[in-house]
């Protein structure tokens, strides 16, 4: 469950990063949110890995 949440955050962060290229007026905000979501997503995935059998 935690791994799926982490993967979803990474996917949403990636979509936001790509959207930042399209909307120049909101690039800084979108990139900040995308970076935070990707870092948190990989953190959740990393915490879920030791529990995967």
Jmol script that loads the backbone (N, CA, C; Angstrom):
load data "model"
ATOM      1  N   UNK A   1       0.819  -1.188   0.000  1.00  0.00           N
ATOM      2  CA  UNK A   1       0.000   0.000   0.000  1.00  0.00           C
ATOM      3  C   UNK A   1       0.869   1.259   0.000  1.00  0.00           C
ATOM      4  N   UNK A   2       1.881   1.263   0.863  1.00  0.00           N
ATOM      5  CA  UNK A   2       2.766   2.418   0.945  1.00  0.00           C
ATOM      6  C   UNK A   2       3.547   2.571  -0.355  1.00  0.00           C
ATOM      7  N   UNK A   3       3.948   1.451  -0.936  1.00  0.00           N
ATOM      8  CA  UNK A   3       4.671   1.493  -2.202  1.00  0.00           C
ATOM      9  C   UNK A   3       3.832   2.072  -3.326  1.00  0.00           C
ATOM     10  N   UNK A   4       2.554   1.741  -3.340  1.00  0.00           N
ATOM     11  CA  UNK A   4       1.671   2.278  -4.375  1.00  0.00           C
ATOM     12  C   UNK A   4       1.487   3.781  -4.199  1.00  0.00           C
ATOM     13  N   UNK A   5       1.393   4.237  -2.967  1.00  0.00           N
ATOM     14  CA  UNK A   5       1.272   5.664  -2.691  1.00  0.00           C
ATOM     15  C   UNK A   5       2.533   6.395  -3.128  1.00  0.00           C
ATOM     16  N   UNK A   6       3.684   5.788  -2.870  1.00  0.00           N
ATOM     17  CA  UNK A   6       4.946   6.385  -3.296  1.00  0.00           C
ATOM     18  C   UNK A   6       5.049   6.467  -4.808  1.00  0.00           C
ATOM     19  N   UNK A   7       4.634   5.412  -5.484  1.00  0.00           N
ATOM     20  CA  UNK A   7       4.668   5.412  -6.948  1.00  0.00           C
ATOM     21  C   UNK A   7       3.716   6.457  -7.521  1.00  0.00           C
ATOM     22  N   UNK A   8       2.576   6.628  -6.893  1.00  0.00           N
ATOM     23  CA  UNK A   8       1.618   7.637  -7.353  1.00  0.00           C
ATOM     24  C   UNK A   8       2.192   9.031  -7.179  1.00  0.00           C
ATOM     25  N   UNK A   9       2.881   9.279  -6.078  1.00  0.00           N
ATOM     26  CA  UNK A   9       3.483  10.594  -5.861  1.00  0.00           C
ATOM     27  C   UNK A   9       4.568  10.880  -6.879  1.00  0.00           C
ATOM     28  N   UNK A  10       5.358   9.872  -7.211  1.00  0.00           N
ATOM     29  CA  UNK A  10       6.401  10.060  -8.219  1.00  0.00           C
ATOM     30  C   UNK A  10       5.760  10.376  -9.569  1.00  0.00           C
ATOM     31  N   UNK A  11       4.693   9.684  -9.905  1.00  0.00           N
ATOM     32  CA  UNK A  11       4.015   9.929 -11.180  1.00  0.00           C
ATOM     33  C   UNK A  11       3.422  11.342 -11.227  1.00  0.00           C
ATOM     34  N   UNK A  12       2.769  11.759 -10.154  1.00  0.00           N
ATOM     35  CA  UNK A  12       2.183  13.102 -10.125  1.00  0.00           C
ATOM     36  C   UNK A  12       3.274  14.160 -10.175  1.00  0.00           C
ATOM     37  N   UNK A  13       4.364  13.937  -9.474  1.00  0.00           N
ATOM     38  CA  UNK A  13       5.478  14.881  -9.518  1.00  0.00           C
ATOM     39  C   UNK A  13       6.075  15.001 -10.906  1.00  0.00           C
ATOM     40  N   UNK A  14       6.155  13.882 -11.607  1.00  0.00           N
ATOM     41  CA  UNK A  14       6.677  13.913 -12.976  1.00  0.00           C
ATOM     42  C   UNK A  14       5.746  14.677 -13.909  1.00  0.00           C
ATOM     43  N   UNK A  15       4.456  14.491 -13.741  1.00  0.00           N
ATOM     44  CA  UNK A  15       3.490  15.221 -14.565  1.00  0.00           C
ATOM     45  C   UNK A  15       3.580  16.721 -14.280  1.00  0.00           C
ATOM     46  N   UNK A  16       3.726  17.094 -13.021  1.00  0.00           N
ATOM     47  CA  UNK A  16       3.865  18.511 -12.685  1.00  0.00           C
ATOM     48  C   UNK A  16       5.137  19.107 -13.277  1.00  0.00           C
ATOM     49  N   UNK A  17       6.217  18.358 -13.259  1.00  0.00           N
ATOM     50  CA  UNK A  17       7.469  18.848 -13.833  1.00  0.00           C
ATOM     51  C   UNK A  17       7.329  19.073 -15.336  1.00  0.00           C
ATOM     52  N   UNK A  18       6.627  18.180 -16.007  1.00  0.00           N
ATOM     53  CA  UNK A  18       6.406  18.370 -17.439  1.00  0.00           C
ATOM     54  C   UNK A  18       5.478  19.550 -17.699  1.00  0.00           C
ATOM     55  N   UNK A  19       4.487  19.737 -16.841  1.00  0.00           N
ATOM     56  CA  UNK A  19       3.571  20.867 -16.983  1.00  0.00           C
ATOM     57  C   UNK A  19       4.267  22.194 -16.747  1.00  0.00           C
ATOM     58  N   UNK A  20       5.315  22.180 -15.941  1.00  0.00           N
ATOM     59  CA  UNK A  20       6.058  23.410 -15.667  1.00  0.00           C
ATOM     60  C   UNK A  20       6.709  23.955 -16.933  1.00  0.00           C
ATOM     61  N   UNK A  21       7.025  23.099 -17.862  1.00  0.00           N
ATOM     62  CA  UNK A  21       7.622  23.542 -19.120  1.00  0.00           C
ATOM     63  C   UNK A  21       6.591  24.239 -19.997  1.00  0.00           C
ATOM     64  N   UNK A  22       5.330  23.892 -19.857  1.00  0.00           N
ATOM     65  CA  UNK A  22       4.281  24.470 -20.694  1.00  0.00           C
ATOM     66  C   UNK A  22       3.782  25.809 -20.178  1.00  0.00           C
ATOM     67  N   UNK A  23       3.761  25.981 -18.864  1.00  0.00           N
ATOM     68  CA  UNK A  23       3.221  27.190 -18.248  1.00  0.00           C
ATOM     69  C   UNK A  23       4.346  27.993 -17.625  1.00  0.00           C
ATOM     70  N   UNK A  24       4.919  28.891 -18.408  1.00  0.00           N
ATOM     71  CA  UNK A  24       6.093  29.640 -17.977  1.00  0.00           C
ATOM     72  C   UNK A  24       5.809  30.543 -16.783  1.00  0.00           C
ATOM     73  N   UNK A  25       4.567  31.011 -16.638  1.00  0.00           N
ATOM     74  CA  UNK A  25       4.264  31.916 -15.538  1.00  0.00           C
ATOM     75  C   UNK A  25       4.246  31.203 -14.192  1.00  0.00           C
ATOM     76  N   UNK A  26       4.019  29.914 -14.184  1.00  0.00           N
ATOM     77  CA  UNK A  26       3.949  29.163 -12.926  1.00  0.00           C
ATOM     78  C   UNK A  26       5.056  28.123 -12.804  1.00  0.00           C
ATOM     79  N   UNK A  27       6.124  28.294 -13.539  1.00  0.00           N
ATOM     80  CA  UNK A  27       7.197  27.302 -13.570  1.00  0.00           C
ATOM     81  C   UNK A  27       7.798  27.068 -12.197  1.00  0.00           C
ATOM     82  N   UNK A  28       8.120  28.132 -11.488  1.00  0.00           N
ATOM     83  CA  UNK A  28       8.793  27.983 -10.200  1.00  0.00           C
ATOM     84  C   UNK A  28       7.927  27.218  -9.194  1.00  0.00           C
ATOM     85  N   UNK A  29       6.661  27.567  -9.130  1.00  0.00           N
ATOM     86  CA  UNK A  29       5.759  26.900  -8.193  1.00  0.00           C
ATOM     87  C   UNK A  29       5.568  25.434  -8.552  1.00  0.00           C
ATOM     88  N   UNK A  30       5.333  25.159  -9.831  1.00  0.00           N
ATOM     89  CA  UNK A  30       5.131  23.771 -10.256  1.00  0.00           C
ATOM     90  C   UNK A  30       6.375  22.923 -10.025  1.00  0.00           C
ATOM     91  N   UNK A  31       7.549  23.482 -10.289  1.00  0.00           N
ATOM     92  CA  UNK A  31       8.776  22.720 -10.080  1.00  0.00           C
ATOM     93  C   UNK A  31       9.024  22.449  -8.607  1.00  0.00           C
ATOM     94  N   UNK A  32       8.674  23.396  -7.750  1.00  0.00           N
ATOM     95  CA  UNK A  32       8.841  23.179  -6.310  1.00  0.00           C
ATOM     96  C   UNK A  32       7.931  22.054  -5.822  1.00  0.00           C
ATOM     97  N   UNK A  33       6.673  22.094  -6.235  1.00  0.00           N
ATOM     98  CA  UNK A  33       5.732  21.036  -5.842  1.00  0.00           C
ATOM     99  C   UNK A  33       6.150  19.694  -6.435  1.00  0.00           C
ATOM    100  N   UNK A  34       6.586  19.700  -7.689  1.00  0.00           N
ATOM    101  CA  UNK A  34       6.995  18.448  -8.332  1.00  0.00           C
ATOM    102  C   UNK A  34       8.189  17.844  -7.606  1.00  0.00           C
ATOM    103  N   UNK A  35       9.157  18.669  -7.257  1.00  0.00           N
ATOM    104  CA  UNK A  35      10.330  18.175  -6.542  1.00  0.00           C
ATOM    105  C   UNK A  35       9.967  17.586  -5.193  1.00  0.00           C
ATOM    106  N   UNK A  36       9.085  18.265  -4.474  1.00  0.00           N
ATOM    107  CA  UNK A  36       8.673  17.765  -3.158  1.00  0.00           C
ATOM    108  C   UNK A  36       7.937  16.431  -3.286  1.00  0.00           C
ATOM    109  N   UNK A  37       7.057  16.326  -4.253  1.00  0.00           N
ATOM    110  CA  UNK A  37       6.309  15.076  -4.432  1.00  0.00           C
ATOM    111  C   UNK A  37       7.215  13.931  -4.853  1.00  0.00           C
ATOM    112  N   UNK A  38       8.171  14.212  -5.723  1.00  0.00           N
ATOM    113  CA  UNK A  38       9.077  13.147  -6.171  1.00  0.00           C
ATOM    114  C   UNK A  38       9.958  12.677  -5.021  1.00  0.00           C
ATOM    115  N   UNK A  39      10.487  13.620  -4.237  1.00  0.00           N
ATOM    116  CA  UNK A  39      11.340  13.236  -3.103  1.00  0.00           C
ATOM    117  C   UNK A  39      10.542  12.431  -2.084  1.00  0.00           C
ATOM    118  N   UNK A  40       9.351  12.893  -1.753  1.00  0.00           N
ATOM    119  CA  UNK A  40       8.510  12.158  -0.808  1.00  0.00           C
ATOM    120  C   UNK A  40       8.095  10.796  -1.367  1.00  0.00           C
ATOM    121  N   UNK A  41       7.810  10.758  -2.670  1.00  0.00           N
ATOM    122  CA  UNK A  41       7.424   9.489  -3.295  1.00  0.00           C
ATOM    123  C   UNK A  41       8.536   8.469  -3.251  1.00  0.00           C
ATOM    124  N   UNK A  42       9.762   8.888  -3.562  1.00  0.00           N
ATOM    125  CA  UNK A  42      10.884   7.954  -3.499  1.00  0.00           C
ATOM    126  C   UNK A  42      11.181   7.556  -2.056  1.00  0.00           C
ATOM    127  N   UNK A  43      10.945   8.474  -1.116  1.00  0.00           N
ATOM    128  CA  UNK A  43      11.114   8.127   0.291  1.00  0.00           C
ATOM    129  C   UNK A  43      10.136   7.049   0.717  1.00  0.00           C
ATOM    130  N   UNK A  44       8.883   7.178   0.283  1.00  0.00           N
ATOM    131  CA  UNK A  44       7.889   6.153   0.614  1.00  0.00           C
ATOM    132  C   UNK A  44       8.204   4.828  -0.060  1.00  0.00           C
ATOM    133  N   UNK A  45       8.659   4.899  -1.308  1.00  0.00           N
ATOM    134  CA  UNK A  45       9.033   3.651  -1.986  1.00  0.00           C
ATOM    135  C   UNK A  45      10.206   2.987  -1.288  1.00  0.00           C
ATOM    136  N   UNK A  46      11.165   3.788  -0.878  1.00  0.00           N
ATOM    137  CA  UNK A  46      12.339   3.241  -0.177  1.00  0.00           C
ATOM    138  C   UNK A  46      11.962   2.618   1.153  1.00  0.00           C
ATOM    139  N   UNK A  47      11.015   3.212   1.843  1.00  0.00           N
ATOM    140  CA  UNK A  47      10.602   2.638   3.123  1.00  0.00           C
ATOM    141  C   UNK A  47       9.785   1.373   2.936  1.00  0.00           C
ATOM    142  N   UNK A  48       9.145   1.228   1.793  1.00  0.00           N
ATOM    143  CA  UNK A  48       8.330   0.044   1.542  1.00  0.00           C
ATOM    144  C   UNK A  48       9.170  -1.133   1.044  1.00  0.00           C
ATOM    145  N   UNK A  49      10.331  -0.877   0.466  1.00  0.00           N
ATOM    146  CA  UNK A  49      11.137  -1.947  -0.115  1.00  0.00           C
ATOM    147  C   UNK A  49      11.579  -3.013   0.894  1.00  0.00           C
ATOM    148  N   UNK A  50      12.008  -2.646   2.101  1.00  0.00           N
ATOM    149  CA  UNK A  50      12.424  -3.711   3.023  1.00  0.00           C
ATOM    150  C   UNK A  50      11.275  -4.660   3.419  1.00  0.00           C
ATOM    151  N   UNK A  51      10.049  -4.247   3.223  1.00  0.00           N
ATOM    152  CA  UNK A  51       8.911  -5.061   3.615  1.00  0.00           C
ATOM    153  C   UNK A  51       8.357  -5.911   2.472  1.00  0.00           C
ATOM    154  N   UNK A  52       8.911  -5.759   1.278  1.00  0.00           N
ATOM    155  CA  UNK A  52       8.443  -6.527   0.128  1.00  0.00           C
ATOM    156  C   UNK A  52       9.084  -7.922   0.178  1.00  0.00           C
ATOM    157  N   UNK A  53       8.280  -8.923  -0.001  1.00  0.00           N
ATOM    158  CA  UNK A  53       8.809 -10.301   0.060  1.00  0.00           C
ATOM    159  C   UNK A  53       8.988 -10.850  -1.311  1.00  0.00           C
TER     160      UNK A  53
END
end "model"
wireframe off; spacefill off
backbone 0.3
color backbone group
